[in-house]
């Protein structure tokens, strides 16, 4: 796993930009994930090479979208910690908040961060549409990220409220999300964002093409957003 990760980082042009110990630490994270996955459903990928490529290297590609050094990031709906934990390992000065609605996952993430010796990372048990209204969370992060399999306009409503003006929301999507982007255009503008760029890449060692939709926050999010979950779901149906 370590060799796959090291080779992939080089293919992404990141070899000289990340800590020397990053491949070993990402491998350790992968092994912790696979071990826990035997008793908790954290990932559908159960082979070491798949974890290395489709999780670790997929997340590492975000480093070609933005400079995370010394910044703050909230990973919304983080699941097993992607992309937040790999980004923390690759950019140690990044302060990472992992947000998830399942308490057992959050407990494991805090445990894993401790076993990996990571400082400046916290996992929080909360619903994204509720936590964004808590004092100190709104319009306060340099970056928000989401790797969830959900429509872009839904992700924008859940994530953009956390981003400070001048910051960015990074949505990890499939190769073709043109229709999603078109459907999300009004929502992005309403929430104080604008499309900044799109970054397409092939995951090293695979033929899988993904892209990151980069949305810049240009104004504070209107009061009242994100809305209650039932209201968001109703508008999407």
N, C-alpha and C positions, 0 to 999 in steps of 0.2 A: 504493500500500500504506500509506503514511504517513497519508494522509487517512482511509482506512478505519479504521485503528487509533485515530487521534485521536477520530474520531466515535464509535466503539464504546466507548472508555474513558469518554466523556461519558455515553453511554447506560447504562453500568454504574454511573454515579455516582462515577467515579474521577478525573475530570478535574483536580480541585483537590488530589488526594491523591498524585499521582505526579510525578516530576521532569518539568520542561518538555521535556527532551530525550528522554524515554522513547519517544514514537512514532517518532522518527528512529532511535533505537538498535534498537528492535524491527524496524523496516523493514530495517536493515542486517543484523540477525541472520537475517531471513527470506531476504534475498538470498544470504547466505552458505550457508544451508541449501539453497536451490534450485540454487545453483552446484555444491555438493558432491554433491547428489542425482543429478547427471548421471553420476557415476562410482561412487557408493555408494548403496545403497538405504536412505535415511534416512526418507523419508515417501512415502506413496501420493498425497499432495496435491501437485500439480505446477503449480498456478496461483497467481499472486501474491495474488489476492483470497481464495482458499481458505486459503492460509497465514496471511494476516492475520486472518481470522475464526475458522477452525476450529482454529488453533494458538494464535496470540498472544492473541486476545480470550477464547478458551475458558479459557486459563490465567489471564488477568488476573482472571477472575471469582472466583478464590480469595481475592482481597483483601477480598471481602465476607464471608468466613467467619472470618477471624482477623487479628490484628495481628502482622505479621512483623517490625516494626521492632526492630533490635538482637538478633534471635533467630538460632537455628541450625536449618537444615533439611537433611535427607537425602532426596534424590529417588531412590527405588528403582526400578531398571529404567528409567532415564531416557531411553534411546533417543537421540533427536536433541536431548535437553535439556529435555523438557517434563514437568512445568511449571517445573522448577528455574531454568533460565536466564531465562525471562520474568519470573519473580518477583524474581530478582536485579536485573534491569534496572529493574523498577518500584519495588523497595524496596532501594536500594543498601546499606543497613546490614545487610541479611540476609546471614548467612554460609551459603553453599550448598555441599553436597557432592553431586556427581552420581555415582551408582553404576550401573555397567552391566557385563554379562558379556562384551561384545564389545570386544576391545582396539582395533580400528580406529575404532570409534565414540568410545571414550574419547580416543584421540589427537586426533580431529577436534574434540571438545568443548573440550579444553584449548587447541587452536589457535584455535578460534573465540572463546573467552573472552579470549584475548590480543588478537585483532584487534578485539574490541569494547571493549577497555580496561577490562575488569572485574577488580576485585581482590576477594579474599575469596570466591573460587569455585575448587573443585578437582574434577576428574573422576578417578574411581578405578576401575580394572579389577578386578572381583571378583564372585563369586557372592553374592547377598544372603543365602542361608541359611548361608553359611560366614563371611562377614565379620562377622555379628552376634555371633559367638563370639570375635572378636579383642578383646583388651584395649583399652579406651578407646572402643569403639564402642557397647557395649551400654548401654541405659538412659541415653543421654547427649545426645540431640538434643531441642530444643524441639518440632520438627515432623518428621514423615515424610510424604512424599507418594508417590502412585502413580497413574499414568494408564494403566497396562497393561491390556490386554484379558484379564482373568483373573478367576476367581471371587473374591468378596470374602473368603471364609474363607482362601483361599490367600494373598491379599494381606496379610491381617491377620497370618498367621504369619510372613511375610517382613518385614513393616514394623514391627509393634508392638514387637518386641524392641529396636529402636533408640531408641525414644522414652523420655524420662525421665518419671518419675511427675509428673503435672501437665501434661504436654505432650499433643500431639494427633497423630493419624494422619488425614490427609485423603485419602480415596479418591475419585477422580474416576470417576463411573459414568454410565450412561445414565439416561433419564427414569424408567424403572421397574426398580428393583432390590429390590423388597420381598421376593421369594422368596430372593434372595441374602443379604439381611440376616437373614432368618429362619434360613437354613441356617448362617450365620456366628455366630449368637448365643452358642452354647456356646464356640466358639473365642475370641471376643472376651473373654468372662469369664475363661476359662482363662489367657489371655495377659496379664491385668491391665488390661483395658480395659472401657469402658462406652460405649454409644451416647450421644453428646452432642447432636447435632442433624443435620438434613438441610437442605441449601440447594439449591433448584431455581432454575434460571435459563434464559433463552433467549439463545443466542449472538446478539449484535447483528447485524442484517443477514441473519439466517437464521430458519428456523422450527425449528431444532434445539434441543431441550430436554435439558439435562443436569442432573445433581445431584452435589453433594459430600456424601459421608457422613463426618461428623466424629465420630471416636472418641477419647475422652479416656483417657489412661493414668492409672489410679488406683492401681496397685501394680506393683512390679517384675515382669518376666516370669520365669516359672519356669525354673529351670536345665534345659537340654536342648532348649529351643526357640529358634529354629526347628530342626526335625528335618532329617535328611538328605533330599535332594530325592526320592530313590526312595520313601521312606516317606511324604512329603507327597503325592506323586502317587498312591500306592497307596490312601491314604485318600480321595482325591477320585474315584477310579474306581468 
